[in-house]
Amino acid sequence: MNDIPRSKFESIKKTLSESGKFRNLCRRIEAGEREISLSGLGGSSRFFLIHALKEATKRPLLIISPTAKRAESASQDLSFFLGRKPPVLLKKEIGTGKPIFSTAASKSGSDRIAWLNSAINGGVLVTEAPALFDKTIPRKTFAGSVIRVEKGGVMYRDALISRLIKSGYVLTDFVENEGDMSGRGSIVDIFSPGYEYPVRLEFIGDEIGSIRHFSLESQKSMDKLERAEVLPASEIVMDREPLERAVEYLKNRAGESGVTAREKLPVIEDIERGIRVRNVEWLLPAFYPEPGSVLEYLPGDTLIITDDPGDNLKSIRAFGESHGLTKNFLTKNLKIAPGMDELFFTEDEVREAAGRFQNILIHDLEFAGVERETIRFSGEPASIEVRKESESPLDAIDERIYEARQKGYSLQFVFRTQMELEKLLILLRDRGITKIDAYTGELSHGFKLAEAKVEIITEGDVFGEKRERASRRRSPDVPSAFITSFSELKPGDYIVHVDFGIGIFRSLKRLRIGDSEGDFIQCEYSGGDKVYVPIDRLKLVQRYIGEGKPPKIDRLGQESWKRRVRRVRAAVENVAKELLELYARRRALKGYGYSPRGEMFREFELGFSYEETPDQEAAIEEVMSDMEAPRPMDRLICGDVGFGKTEVALRAAFRAVTDGKQVAFLVPTTLLAEQHHKTALARLKGYPVTVESLSRFRTGREESGIKSKLEEGKIDIIIGTHKLLSDKIKFKDLGLVIIDEEQRFGVAQKEKLRKIKEGVDTISLSATPIPRTLQLSLAKIRDISLINTPPEGRQTIETYIHQSSPSIIEEAVTRELERGGCVFFIHNRIEDIYRVADKIRKLFPGASIEVTHGRMRERDLEKAISNFIDGKVDILVTTAIVESGLDIPRANTIIIDDAHTFGLADLYQLRGRVGRSDRKAYAYFLVPGTAALTLDARRRLKAISEFRELGSGFKLALSDLEIRGAGQLFGVEQSGHIADVGLELYLDMLEGAVRRLEGQTPEEEPEPDISVSTPAFIPDDYISNDSERLLTYKRLSYITTEEGIKEITGELLDRFGEIPAPASSLIEVIRLKILMKKLGVEKADIGNKRAALVFAGKSDLYRRFSPAGKLEVYFEKPDPLGETRKVLEKLRSPGTGEKKRDEMIKGR
């Protein structure tokens, strides 16, 4: 919600409502005039007027925009004035054929359901014009499918689950997306479309005992509710009658269309069994003989407001022309396809339906010949005109403030975040301007509206438009990355046992040993030997993460593992010592301390095209602090593709230049140099900074001129490849070196880098994401900034793995070109790339197609890439030369031919070429077919489809270390040591070494051995998901406090219901282990009536229970674990003397 004070808003609206034009509009609406035309509403003034109209009429509103992008923008602008974002209806999108793997979890269906529900309830709604033509679920059917639940109400759990499945919900282990549901014992979780949070129902028999919202990230409950509403998850509700009707329809349709039995039977049989076939929403006419219209959902007094009727009409006509593509797609993929007239309304039908409501048309241009008088407002877009390139936007703001005061206008500034607003206020305060109206909120454009005597200026009007950031849940940032990674173990994966070495995880196995029953991790070693690790000792077992290559399996009973551990530990000690010494020497060097940040720097900050993420802001502050310190900076900035590392580097570069220093920006490839050069030129436009680039794209003459200017100090920032490391390159006053992907430079180049870095500030950028645990381990020996916050401005990349076929290529490319985008087509063999390009040309004769590869002449390559960036090329057929460096917001579809031949890291990098804007992006990995794929290829492809979200927390970070190899962070020698013992154990060693070198002596804390006769495990029917059960076991093994016990107990109760006896016993075992560690008990053998405790020699209690440090306790109550805990607690109590202790001992 925006932060404009209500009183200020009311006064502006009052001024507007008192204007003659607004009163005239309201009168004509009240008189029931069917169509009213408005004009003169530039910028976002039309949305301010719509808000005022809503307040004045108290009627529901539907705003129709020409395109999806404009509809989303309209909704965002309206949210600024309304305080809430109106739902947006988009047209149905066709997909592609059935993939081998897919990440598609489209929200479009859920969003449609939420919109329909909002329409029934009235309010303000937005739609793109083509969406009005989609036929939908009849309103009566929709209303009958809504489930209302109430605390204390009677409802059969199984009947509820059945009803939810029929209405489109997907039964999953855990709810993650809208339309998911989960049933675990007495708990039923549901994420209904149209609601921000999922709900958790807890049943007591057939009664709903409680209703709670819960968090998707933690899966923990939040606030309690008295009642909740659950909407259907799909427009296809598979009740008995619709199913029977659909089967009959499909049989008839198949006969009319001449579809073969082989093609029709699988579809019909699946539908008959209530199975949702892929793209079932396009079979809507089969289920409903009279589908509904979205306009039928609107209350009768709704005002329909059409924003720019001319553009709406163009959009509708283009939509009609695309029906041929829809028909082809449905025929190929559904086999039995409804006719277009069954799926879409005609233009006349929509016009007639809309004509039943009052309509307001807002024209951008006013045309002569309209029947009724157009109401002409005096609204125009706001603009801050900077007359000279050297002039600051703040000068223009000064003038605008003065003009507004002279004319009696209310002038208001709107910035997206409080942080950006405060930066502006500081700049204005420095100029003596203290009294201005400034607020936070999101508004696409400012405006001046004479009728309201108001002018609103946005951040975009002053410093350029900010790119939109979509709301996204941040991945949980936890130091327990390895714990959660452990839960993803699958049979056959490699593990590390701290005592026995590298083995293979075989299974989670339940065993009965004597009187005891519990779960064990079965680990297999060389020769087939097996070790069964009890789940309370899982802290000793780690998932193996090494160099991506299969490690050597250890053999039990041999010394090789212990020797390896000793060798690696010694190497780690040396590394830690060397790095600490290097760090200390570096900090002792004298460097240049930069002057405080001034007005120009703060103005430069405000010109950034995005809002800084928290991690990015922290990295910038760390860099600025380093630069102000009187010692050379040497900071590593880690963050994934597109996370904003370049902006951090450019802030540092700008800071250096404003203090008279030169900057060298080194990159590993020519394309990356050109991309950074263009980015820097655009970002520094309007500032007195000279930027040049040096790469193989430069001629000999150009190169010579650049070298001379560098030496003379006429170039401020030079961006280049290894050419910058030439002995012939001289700087007048080099102050900052920025190195992008240093690990990709050769040994000789790295040696030259070390020389060029001496005495100057250095920033290294790495696209290898690293877990927080690694940062914590290295923090004392290297200045590291992590940018792990997901890039909110970029939508998730939908990933599909398809068997290669011209139809898939045709569908994917056509969809992208139709929405005005462009396409990467990756083919990594130069010898036949032109033949492939010719095939693409035949499929798309009207498209502009270019070919690029690494053996092209520099000028030809540069021209082809530039044409693609500038939008002159629709499809770029290229090798993997584009793997890094290209940032093209227009490119939102990438097709990778023979994807099975690429490594996982390459696929990940290539996919990162798209999805660089606020538009939905698609990646298609084409393979010859599943039969031709090796097992490793299948694993790689499945893995890339699982890594759906960039920066998906620890999982991606750890997997990325696996696929790229830890050598990129530690160097080849250290990566060999990591391969010997696994990453987690290596980091434990490194952290210990750093602590010892700093004078800390971390105590080795042996894991107590405990055996119990009571069953202690998590039953399969309590947590049925194997990974979740394994994760819970691992988390339990790491708990060290009573608070940790309470937290996990509360979470189990909340998520899974009443804790069964074996799981309660397991929690009690963990509680006992915590006490045993504190008292120095190294072993406990707990039977039904007796417990034997053995104290370690260093324990204070060892001497008390001489000669063997053994205490035997007998108890009468049938609670051996609880009674043993009481004994340990009394022993721990400071007030327990020897006499009282003796009283506890029944025998020894």
Secondary structure, 3 states (H helix, E strand, C coil): CCCCCHHHHHHHHHHHHCCHHHHHHHHHHHCCCCEEEEEEECCCHHHHHHHHHHHHHCCCEEEEECCHHHHHHHHHHHHHHHCCCCCEECCCCCCCCCCCEECCCCCHHHHHHHHHHHHHHCCEEEEEHHHHHECECCHHHHHHCCEEEECCCECCHHHHHHHHHHCCCEECCCCCCCCEEEEECCEEEECCCCCCCCEEEEEECCEEEEEEEECCCCCCEEEEECEEEECCCCCCCCCHHHHHHHHHHHHHHHHHHCCCHHHHHHHHHHHHCCCCCCCHHHHHHHHCCCCECHHHHCCCCCEEEEECHHHHHHHHHHHHHCHHHHHHHHHHHHCCCCCHHHHECCHHHHHHHHCCCEEEEECCCCCCCCCCCCEEEEEEECCCCCCCCCCCHHHHHHHHHHHHHHHCCEEEEEECCHHHHHHHHHHHHHCCCCCCEEEECCCCCCEEEHHHCEEEEEHHHHHCCCCCCCCCCCCCCCCCHHHHHHCCCCCCCEEEECCCEEEEEEEEEEEEECCEEEEEEEEECHHHCEEEEEHHHHHHEEECCCCCCCCCCCCCCCCHHHHHHHHHHHHHHHHHHHHHHHHHHHHHCCCCCCCCCCHHHHHHHHCCCCCCCHHHHHHHHHHHHHHHCCCCCEEEEEECCCCCHHHHHHHHHHHHHHCCCEEEEECCCHHHHHHHHHHHHHHCCCCCCCEEEECCCCCHHHHHHHHHHHHHCCCCEEEECHHHHCCCCCCCCEEEEEEECHHHCCHHHHHHHHHHHCCCEEEEEECCCCCHHHHHHHCCCCEEEEECCCCCCCCCEEEEEEECCHHHHHHHHHHHHHCCCEEEEECCCHHHHHHHHHHHHHHCCCCCEEEECCCCCHHHHHHHHHHHHCCCCCEEEECHHHCCCCCCCCEEEEEECCHHHCCHHHHHHHHCCCCCCCCCEEEEEEECCHHHCCHHHHHHHHHHHHCCCCCCHHHHHHHHHHHHCCHHHHCHHHHHHHHHHCHHHHHHHHHHHHHHHCCCCCCCCCCCEEEECCCECCCCCCCCCHHHHHHHHHHHHHCCCHHHHHHHHHHHHHHHCCCCHHHHHHHHHHHHHHHHHHHCEEEEEECCCEEEEEECCCCCCCCCCCCCCEEEEECCCCCHHHHHHHHHHHHHCCCCCHHHHHHHCCCC
